[in-house]
Amino acid sequence: MERAIALGCCRRYISLLNGTASDPIFSLLYFRDLIEEVRDPGLPAGYWSYIMPELEHLERKWQVKQAMVANAEVAPATGPKN
């Protein structure tokens, strides 16, 4: 379950950062297909040691992007200098 949630969150952050995300995740049903995906024995052994740090990295990138947007929205508009 933890792996499915981590993988789903990574994918969601990537779509948010790319501007392609649609709706927020409203329920655990979002992760239903991912649970089956993470059970695949064909995934490389080191994949999961990559996913958790990558999730943290993507979360930080999203936070920085959100902070930049928030700062841009409150920054005073500057007009042309006379």
ZILIN-V220985 format. One record per run of one state. SS is the DSSP state (2 for helix, 1 for strand, 0 for the rest). FROM is the first residue (numbers start at 1). TO is the last residue. If there is no record, write none. Layout:
# ZILIN-V220985
ss=SS from=FROM to=TO
ss=SS from=FROM to=TO
This chain:
# ZILIN-V220985
ss=0 from=1 to=1
ss=2 from=2 to=18
ss=0 from=19 to=27
ss=2 from=28 to=38
ss=0 from=39 to=46
ss=2 from=47 to=74
ss=0 from=75 to=82
